Amino acid sequence: MIPRQASQVNTIDLRKLHPLDEALELMHFGFRGLTVEADRYLDRHGLTRVHHRILYILARRDDVAVGDLLVILGVSKQALHRPLKQLTERNLVAVTRDPARHRFKLLSLTAAGRRLEQTATEYERHAMQKALDVASPAQQQAWHRIMAVLAEPLRRC
């Protein structure tokens, strides 16, 4: 069981309806803490977490087809359309045609998009490193295992 003081991550006193609620709250507020500085940086550029998710994927894959990006992000075409259009209009994402399949659009980061993604992600890396620094190697391994188990249902989608 998690020590009581570890769950004091927000200023709102939430009623616990189930023994796992404390862990769920830690996950929710922990993620918010992980992303808060990156989100502030993105906001200064008129962008949001959704934009960062797109940039993050494109930074790690070459020439991603729009359909593949939809699958990776787990969103609909409708949900992707507006933020992707904003990124292309700001010259952060380049769109080309797949030479083998002309109907398919391929997405990649521009130099400006790469710089913006790197800065936003660096805020998250810093927060993650700070959190991992307080854990032993065994605790870090346990955390990785828990996250892998939580992500497992996504592999079956």
VEXVEXVO-941508 format. One record per residue (C-alpha): residue in one letter; x, y, z. Coordinates in nm, 2 decimals, always signed. Layout:
<koldo resn="a" px="X" py="Y" pz="Z"/>
...
! end
This chain:
<koldo resn="m" px="+0.00" py="+0.00" pz="+0.00"/>
<koldo resn="i" px="+0.12" py="+0.35" pz="-0.08"/>
<koldo resn="p" px="+0.20" py="+0.57" pz="+0.23"/>
<koldo resn="r" px="-0.07" py="+0.82" pz="+0.30"/>
<koldo resn="q" px="+0.15" py="+1.13" pz="+0.25"/>
<koldo resn="a" px="+0.25" py="+1.01" pz="-0.10"/>
<koldo resn="s" px="-0.11" py="+1.07" pz="-0.22"/>
<koldo resn="q" px="-0.12" py="+1.44" pz="-0.12"/>
<koldo resn="v" px="-0.06" py="+1.55" pz="-0.47"/>
<koldo resn="n" px="-0.35" py="+1.79" pz="-0.52"/>
<koldo resn="t" px="-0.51" py="+2.05" pz="-0.31"/>
<koldo resn="i" px="-0.86" py="+1.91" pz="-0.36"/>
<koldo resn="d" px="-0.98" py="+1.66" pz="-0.10"/>
<koldo resn="l" px="-1.13" py="+1.38" pz="-0.31"/>
<koldo resn="r" px="-1.35" py="+1.12" pz="-0.15"/>
<koldo resn="k" px="-1.22" py="+0.76" pz="-0.20"/>
<koldo resn="l" px="-1.49" py="+0.54" pz="-0.34"/>
<koldo resn="h" px="-1.26" py="+0.24" pz="-0.38"/>
<koldo resn="p" px="-0.92" py="+0.13" pz="-0.24"/>
<koldo resn="l" px="-0.76" py="+0.18" pz="-0.58"/>
<koldo resn="d" px="-0.88" py="+0.54" pz="-0.61"/>
<koldo resn="e" px="-0.56" py="+0.66" pz="-0.44"/>
<koldo resn="a" px="-0.34" py="+0.50" pz="-0.71"/>
<koldo resn="l" px="-0.56" py="+0.64" pz="-0.98"/>
<koldo resn="e" px="-0.53" py="+0.99" pz="-0.84"/>
<koldo resn="l" px="-0.15" py="+0.95" pz="-0.82"/>
<koldo resn="m" px="-0.15" py="+0.84" pz="-1.19"/>
<koldo resn="h" px="-0.37" py="+1.13" pz="-1.29"/>
<koldo resn="f" px="-0.20" py="+1.40" pz="-1.10"/>
<koldo resn="g" px="+0.15" py="+1.25" pz="-1.16"/>
<koldo resn="f" px="+0.09" py="+1.27" pz="-1.54"/>
<koldo resn="r" px="-0.02" py="+1.63" pz="-1.50"/>
<koldo resn="g" px="+0.29" py="+1.71" pz="-1.30"/>
<koldo resn="l" px="+0.50" py="+1.54" pz="-1.57"/>
<koldo resn="t" px="+0.36" py="+1.76" pz="-1.84"/>
<koldo resn="v" px="+0.29" py="+2.09" pz="-1.67"/>
<koldo resn="e" px="+0.61" py="+2.27" pz="-1.78"/>
<koldo resn="a" px="+0.59" py="+2.13" pz="-2.13"/>
<koldo resn="d" px="+0.23" py="+2.24" pz="-2.16"/>
<koldo resn="r" px="+0.32" py="+2.59" pz="-2.04"/>
<koldo resn="y" px="+0.59" py="+2.61" pz="-2.31"/>
<koldo resn="l" px="+0.35" py="+2.48" pz="-2.57"/>
<koldo resn="d" px="+0.09" py="+2.74" pz="-2.46"/>
<koldo resn="r" px="+0.34" py="+3.02" pz="-2.52"/>
<koldo resn="h" px="+0.35" py="+2.90" pz="-2.88"/>
<koldo resn="g" px="-0.03" py="+2.87" pz="-2.91"/>
<koldo resn="l" px="-0.01" py="+2.49" pz="-2.90"/>
<koldo resn="t" px="-0.15" py="+2.21" pz="-2.67"/>
<koldo resn="r" px="-0.08" py="+1.86" pz="-2.55"/>
<koldo resn="v" px="-0.24" py="+1.72" pz="-2.86"/>
<koldo resn="h" px="+0.00" py="+1.91" pz="-3.08"/>
<koldo resn="h" px="+0.29" py="+1.78" pz="-2.88"/>
<koldo resn="r" px="+0.17" py="+1.42" pz="-2.91"/>
<koldo resn="i" px="+0.17" py="+1.46" pz="-3.29"/>
<koldo resn="l" px="+0.52" py="+1.62" pz="-3.29"/>
<koldo resn="y" px="+0.65" py="+1.36" pz="-3.05"/>
<koldo resn="i" px="+0.55" py="+1.07" pz="-3.28"/>
<koldo resn="l" px="+0.67" py="+1.24" pz="-3.60"/>
<koldo resn="a" px="+1.01" py="+1.31" pz="-3.43"/>
<koldo resn="r" px="+1.05" py="+0.93" pz="-3.38"/>
<koldo resn="r" px="+0.93" py="+0.80" pz="-3.71"/>
<koldo resn="d" px="+1.03" py="+0.90" pz="-4.06"/>
<koldo resn="d" px="+0.76" py="+0.99" pz="-4.31"/>
<koldo resn="v" px="+0.45" py="+0.87" pz="-4.12"/>
<koldo resn="a" px="+0.14" py="+0.81" pz="-4.32"/>
<koldo resn="v" px="-0.17" py="+0.99" pz="-4.18"/>
<koldo resn="g" px="-0.35" py="+0.66" pz="-4.13"/>
<koldo resn="d" px="-0.06" py="+0.52" pz="-3.93"/>
<koldo resn="l" px="-0.05" py="+0.84" pz="-3.72"/>
<koldo resn="l" px="-0.42" py="+0.79" pz="-3.64"/>
<koldo resn="v" px="-0.35" py="+0.43" pz="-3.52"/>
<koldo resn="i" px="-0.05" py="+0.53" pz="-3.31"/>
<koldo resn="l" px="-0.24" py="+0.81" pz="-3.14"/>
<koldo resn="g" px="-0.56" py="+0.62" pz="-3.11"/>
<koldo resn="v" px="-0.77" py="+0.91" pz="-3.24"/>
<koldo resn="s" px="-1.02" py="+0.96" pz="-3.52"/>
<koldo resn="k" px="-0.95" py="+1.15" pz="-3.85"/>
<koldo resn="q" px="-1.18" py="+1.42" pz="-3.72"/>
<koldo resn="a" px="-0.98" py="+1.46" pz="-3.39"/>
<koldo resn="l" px="-0.65" py="+1.48" pz="-3.58"/>
<koldo resn="h" px="-0.76" py="+1.71" pz="-3.86"/>
<koldo resn="r" px="-0.75" py="+2.05" pz="-3.68"/>
<koldo resn="p" px="-0.43" py="+2.02" pz="-3.48"/>
<koldo resn="l" px="-0.25" py="+1.87" pz="-3.78"/>
<koldo resn="k" px="-0.37" py="+2.15" pz="-4.00"/>
<koldo resn="q" px="-0.25" py="+2.40" pz="-3.75"/>
<koldo resn="l" px="+0.10" py="+2.24" pz="-3.74"/>
<koldo resn="t" px="+0.13" py="+2.24" pz="-4.11"/>
<koldo resn="e" px="+0.01" py="+2.60" pz="-4.14"/>
<koldo resn="r" px="+0.28" py="+2.70" pz="-3.89"/>
<koldo resn="n" px="+0.54" py="+2.51" pz="-4.09"/>
<koldo resn="l" px="+0.61" py="+2.27" pz="-3.81"/>
<koldo resn="v" px="+0.50" py="+1.96" pz="-4.00"/>
<koldo resn="a" px="+0.57" py="+1.90" pz="-4.37"/>
<koldo resn="v" px="+0.33" py="+1.70" pz="-4.59"/>
<koldo resn="t" px="+0.45" py="+1.51" pz="-4.90"/>
<koldo resn="r" px="+0.29" py="+1.24" pz="-5.11"/>
<koldo resn="d" px="+0.40" py="+0.88" pz="-5.09"/>
<koldo resn="p" px="+0.57" py="+0.82" pz="-5.43"/>
<koldo resn="a" px="+0.45" py="+0.45" pz="-5.44"/>
<koldo resn="r" px="+0.10" py="+0.53" pz="-5.32"/>
<koldo resn="h" px="+0.02" py="+0.89" pz="-5.44"/>
<koldo resn="r" px="-0.31" py="+0.91" pz="-5.25"/>
<koldo resn="f" px="-0.12" py="+0.87" pz="-4.92"/>
<koldo resn="k" px="+0.01" py="+1.17" pz="-4.74"/>
<koldo resn="l" px="+0.34" py="+1.14" pz="-4.55"/>
<koldo resn="l" px="+0.41" py="+1.36" pz="-4.25"/>
<koldo resn="s" px="+0.75" py="+1.47" pz="-4.12"/>
<koldo resn="l" px="+0.88" py="+1.74" pz="-3.89"/>
<koldo resn="t" px="+1.04" py="+2.06" pz="-4.03"/>
<koldo resn="a" px="+1.35" py="+2.20" pz="-3.86"/>
<koldo resn="a" px="+1.12" py="+2.44" pz="-3.66"/>
<koldo resn="g" px="+0.89" py="+2.15" pz="-3.56"/>
<koldo resn="r" px="+1.19" py="+1.94" pz="-3.45"/>
<koldo resn="r" px="+1.32" py="+2.22" pz="-3.23"/>
<koldo resn="l" px="+0.98" py="+2.28" pz="-3.07"/>
<koldo resn="e" px="+0.93" py="+1.91" pz="-3.01"/>
<koldo resn="q" px="+1.28" py="+1.87" pz="-2.86"/>
<koldo resn="t" px="+1.23" py="+2.16" pz="-2.62"/>
<koldo resn="a" px="+0.88" py="+2.05" pz="-2.50"/>
<koldo resn="t" px="+1.00" py="+1.69" pz="-2.46"/>
<koldo resn="e" px="+1.30" py="+1.80" pz="-2.27"/>
<koldo resn="y" px="+1.08" py="+1.95" pz="-2.00"/>
<koldo resn="e" px="+0.91" py="+1.61" pz="-1.96"/>
<koldo resn="r" px="+1.25" py="+1.43" pz="-1.95"/>
<koldo resn="h" px="+1.36" py="+1.66" pz="-1.68"/>
<koldo resn="a" px="+1.05" py="+1.59" pz="-1.47"/>
<koldo resn="m" px="+1.08" py="+1.22" pz="-1.53"/>
<koldo resn="q" px="+1.45" py="+1.21" pz="-1.43"/>
<koldo resn="k" px="+1.37" py="+1.41" pz="-1.12"/>
<koldo resn="a" px="+1.10" py="+1.15" pz="-1.02"/>
<koldo resn="l" px="+1.32" py="+0.85" pz="-1.11"/>
<koldo resn="d" px="+1.61" py="+0.99" pz="-0.91"/>
<koldo resn="v" px="+1.42" py="+0.93" pz="-0.58"/>
<koldo resn="a" px="+1.36" py="+0.56" pz="-0.66"/>
<koldo resn="s" px="+1.61" py="+0.27" pz="-0.63"/>
<koldo resn="p" px="+1.69" py="+0.07" pz="-0.94"/>
<koldo resn="a" px="+1.45" py="-0.20" pz="-0.82"/>
<koldo resn="q" px="+1.17" py="+0.06" pz="-0.77"/>
<koldo resn="q" px="+1.23" py="+0.20" pz="-1.12"/>
<koldo resn="q" px="+1.21" py="-0.15" pz="-1.27"/>
<koldo resn="a" px="+0.88" py="-0.21" pz="-1.08"/>
<koldo resn="w" px="+0.74" py="+0.12" pz="-1.21"/>
<koldo resn="h" px="+0.84" py="+0.03" pz="-1.57"/>
<koldo resn="r" px="+0.67" py="-0.31" pz="-1.53"/>
<koldo resn="i" px="+0.35" py="-0.15" pz="-1.39"/>
<koldo resn="m" px="+0.34" py="+0.10" pz="-1.68"/>
<koldo resn="a" px="+0.40" py="-0.19" pz="-1.93"/>
<koldo resn="v" px="+0.11" py="-0.39" pz="-1.79"/>
<koldo resn="l" px="-0.12" py="-0.08" pz="-1.80"/>
<koldo resn="a" px="-0.02" py="-0.02" pz="-2.17"/>
<koldo resn="e" px="-0.07" py="-0.39" pz="-2.27"/>
<koldo resn="p" px="-0.44" py="-0.35" pz="-2.37"/>
<koldo resn="l" px="-0.33" py="-0.10" pz="-2.64"/>
<koldo resn="r" px="-0.13" py="-0.37" pz="-2.81"/>
<koldo resn="r" px="-0.45" py="-0.57" pz="-2.87"/>
<koldo resn="c" px="-0.64" py="-0.28" pz="-3.03"/>
! end
